[in-house]
């Protein structure tokens, strides 16, 4: 598959992740009568990955996330030459998804960003959790996400079921961590919406790059040992 097609797939997939996942939070979670809440938003994020894994997994591998690309690279599943182009495509896709979401959301009278599904800690954490709590949460959740991805896509794992495990894994991660950080585990997802929220969201964005990448890299190292056939 050509690099341009891989990057196009990553752009579209990350666009869908941000539009679908963050869109459910911005457009639907605020309406109690819809019954969506944290559970619905968690499912939306999982469904974006599940649907895209089947749609573009055979084209680009469906990373949709700089941390996933880093984890796969550290785990020996992804080439260094493709790492930076993938990350650029993912971030651009996340920004595009956030831009479309902003256009839609701002069409409502009296629209205010109200966080715009951004990730945060301290006073900007949904549950008021500290910087340390947010850091630990994002590192550990991304670590487990990559363990799920590396394990489910292992050549010895049952074929064809990886997207289900990965999508459900991301859903579970959101169910755990939305109250803490609004759940990132994905720097591209965090960047897209933070640019439209501005201010505090941009100033706290560093954590949602550092923590997911650290967690993913640790998982890449861990799975090299865990999944070895020695």
RASUL-V592486 format. One record per pair of residues at least 24 apart in sequence whose C-alpha atoms are under 8 Angstrom apart, sorted by sequence separation. I is the first residue (numbers start at 0). J is the second residue. D is the distance in whole Angstrom. If there is no record, write none. Layout:
# RASUL-V592486
i:I j:J d:D
i:I j:J d:D
This chain:
# RASUL-V592486
i:19 j:43 d:6
i:20 j:44 d:4
i:65 j:89 d:7
i:144 j:168 d:7
i:183 j:207 d:6
i:19 j:44 d:7
i:64 j:89 d:6
i:65 j:90 d:8
i:144 j:169 d:7
i:186 j:211 d:7
i:63 j:89 d:6
i:184 j:210 d:8
i:185 j:211 d:6
i:20 j:47 d:7
i:184 j:211 d:5
i:16 j:44 d:7
i:19 j:47 d:6
i:144 j:172 d:8
i:183 j:211 d:8
i:16 j:47 d:5
i:15 j:47 d:6
i:16 j:48 d:7
i:140 j:172 d:6
i:12 j:48 d:8
i:140 j:176 d:8
i:12 j:51 d:6
i:136 j:176 d:7
i:12 j:55 d:7
i:136 j:179 d:8
i:137 j:180 d:8
i:141 j:184 d:5
i:136 j:180 d:8
i:140 j:184 d:7
i:137 j:182 d:8
i:133 j:179 d:6
i:137 j:183 d:7
i:138 j:184 d:8
i:8 j:55 d:6
i:16 j:63 d:8
i:132 j:179 d:7
i:133 j:180 d:6
i:137 j:184 d:6
i:12 j:61 d:7
i:8 j:58 d:7
i:9 j:59 d:7
i:13 j:63 d:5
i:8 j:59 d:6
i:12 j:63 d:6
i:13 j:64 d:7
i:128 j:179 d:6
i:9 j:61 d:6
i:125 j:177 d:7
i:126 j:178 d:5
i:127 j:179 d:7
i:128 j:180 d:8
i:5 j:58 d:6
i:6 j:59 d:7
i:8 j:61 d:8
i:9 j:62 d:7
i:10 j:63 d:8
i:125 j:178 d:5
i:126 j:179 d:6
i:4 j:58 d:7
i:5 j:59 d:5
i:9 j:63 d:6
i:124 j:178 d:7
i:125 j:179 d:6
i:4 j:59 d:8
i:124 j:179 d:6
i:125 j:180 d:7
i:124 j:180 d:5
i:125 j:181 d:6
i:124 j:181 d:7
i:0 j:58 d:7
i:120 j:179 d:7
i:120 j:180 d:6
i:119 j:180 d:5
i:118 j:180 d:5
i:119 j:181 d:7
i:118 j:181 d:5
i:117 j:181 d:7
i:118 j:182 d:7
i:116 j:181 d:7
i:118 j:183 d:6
i:142 j:211 d:8
i:137 j:207 d:7
i:141 j:211 d:5
i:145 j:215 d:6
i:149 j:219 d:8
i:118 j:189 d:6
i:141 j:212 d:8
i:144 j:215 d:8
i:117 j:189 d:6
i:134 j:206 d:7
i:138 j:210 d:5
i:142 j:214 d:4
i:146 j:218 d:6
i:150 j:222 d:8
i:137 j:210 d:6
i:138 j:211 d:5
i:141 j:214 d:5
i:142 j:215 d:5
i:145 j:218 d:6
i:146 j:219 d:8
i:149 j:222 d:7
i:71 j:145 d:8
i:137 j:211 d:6
i:138 j:212 d:8
i:140 j:214 d:8
i:141 j:215 d:6
i:142 j:216 d:8
i:145 j:219 d:7
i:14 j:89 d:8
i:66 j:141 d:8
i:70 j:145 d:7
i:74 j:149 d:8
i:117 j:192 d:6
i:118 j:193 d:8
i:135 j:210 d:8
i:138 j:213 d:6
i:139 j:214 d:6
i:142 j:217 d:7
i:143 j:218 d:7
i:9 j:85 d:7
i:13 j:89 d:6
i:17 j:93 d:6
i:21 j:97 d:8
i:116 j:192 d:7
i:117 j:193 d:6
i:134 j:210 d:6
i:138 j:214 d:4
i:142 j:218 d:5
i:146 j:222 d:7
i:150 j:226 d:8
i:13 j:90 d:8
i:16 j:93 d:8
i:115 j:192 d:6
i:137 j:214 d:7
i:138 j:215 d:8
i:6 j:84 d:7
i:10 j:88 d:5
i:14 j:92 d:4
i:18 j:96 d:5
i:22 j:100 d:6
i:26 j:104 d:7
i:67 j:145 d:7
i:71 j:149 d:7
i:115 j:193 d:8
i:6 j:85 d:6
i:9 j:88 d:6
i:10 j:89 d:5
i:13 j:92 d:5
i:14 j:93 d:5
i:17 j:96 d:5
i:18 j:97 d:6
i:25 j:104 d:7
i:117 j:196 d:7
i:9 j:89 d:6
i:10 j:90 d:8
i:12 j:92 d:7
i:13 j:93 d:5
i:14 j:94 d:7
i:16 j:96 d:8
i:17 j:97 d:6
i:115 j:195 d:8
i:7 j:88 d:7
i:10 j:91 d:7
i:11 j:92 d:6
i:14 j:95 d:6
i:15 j:96 d:7
i:18 j:99 d:7
i:115 j:196 d:6
i:119 j:200 d:7
i:6 j:88 d:6
i:10 j:92 d:4
i:14 j:96 d:4
i:18 j:100 d:6
i:114 j:196 d:6
i:118 j:200 d:7
i:9 j:92 d:7
i:10 j:93 d:8
i:13 j:96 d:8
i:14 j:97 d:8
i:113 j:196 d:8
i:117 j:200 d:6
i:120 j:203 d:8
i:112 j:196 d:6
i:119 j:203 d:6
i:118 j:203 d:8
i:119 j:204 d:8
i:114 j:200 d:8
i:118 j:204 d:8
i:118 j:207 d:7
i:25 j:115 d:6
i:25 j:116 d:6
i:24 j:116 d:6
i:94 j:187 d:8
i:98 j:191 d:8
i:21 j:115 d:8
i:93 j:187 d:5
i:94 j:188 d:8
i:97 j:191 d:5
i:101 j:195 d:8
i:21 j:116 d:6
i:92 j:187 d:8
i:93 j:188 d:5
i:96 j:191 d:7
i:97 j:192 d:5
i:90 j:186 d:8
i:91 j:187 d:8
i:94 j:190 d:7
i:95 j:191 d:7
i:90 j:187 d:5
i:93 j:190 d:7
i:94 j:191 d:4
i:98 j:195 d:8
i:89 j:187 d:6
i:90 j:188 d:8
i:93 j:191 d:5
i:94 j:192 d:7
i:97 j:195 d:7
i:93 j:192 d:8
i:90 j:190 d:7
i:91 j:191 d:8
i:94 j:194 d:8
i:86 j:187 d:8
i:90 j:191 d:7
i:53 j:162 d:7
i:52 j:162 d:6
i:50 j:162 d:8
i:49 j:162 d:5
i:48 j:162 d:7
i:49 j:163 d:6
i:49 j:165 d:7
i:48 j:165 d:7
i:49 j:166 d:5
i:48 j:166 d:5
i:66 j:184 d:7
i:67 j:185 d:8
i:47 j:166 d:8
i:66 j:185 d:6
i:45 j:165 d:8
i:46 j:166 d:6
i:65 j:185 d:7
i:66 j:186 d:7
i:45 j:166 d:4
i:64 j:185 d:5
i:65 j:186 d:6
i:44 j:166 d:8
i:45 j:167 d:6
i:64 j:186 d:7
i:65 j:187 d:7
i:45 j:168 d:7
i:64 j:187 d:6
i:45 j:169 d:5
i:63 j:187 d:8
i:64 j:188 d:8
i:44 j:169 d:7
i:45 j:170 d:5
i:44 j:170 d:6
i:43 j:170 d:8
i:41 j:169 d:8
i:42 j:170 d:5
i:41 j:170 d:5
i:44 j:173 d:8
i:41 j:171 d:7
i:41 j:172 d:8
i:41 j:173 d:5
i:40 j:173 d:8
i:41 j:174 d:6
i:38 j:174 d:6
i:37 j:174 d:7
i:37 j:177 d:7
i:70 j:212 d:7
i:74 j:216 d:8
i:69 j:212 d:7
i:73 j:216 d:6
i:74 j:218 d:8
i:75 j:219 d:8
i:66 j:211 d:6
i:70 j:215 d:4
i:74 j:219 d:4
i:66 j:212 d:5
i:69 j:215 d:7
i:70 j:216 d:5
i:73 j:219 d:5
i:74 j:220 d:6
i:65 j:212 d:8
i:69 j:216 d:6
i:70 j:217 d:8
i:72 j:219 d:7
i:73 j:220 d:6
i:67 j:215 d:6
i:70 j:218 d:7
i:71 j:219 d:6
i:74 j:222 d:7
i:75 j:223 d:8
i:66 j:215 d:6
i:70 j:219 d:5
i:74 j:223 d:6
i:66 j:216 d:8
i:17 j:188 d:6
i:16 j:188 d:8
i:13 j:187 d:8
i:17 j:191 d:8
i:13 j:188 d:8
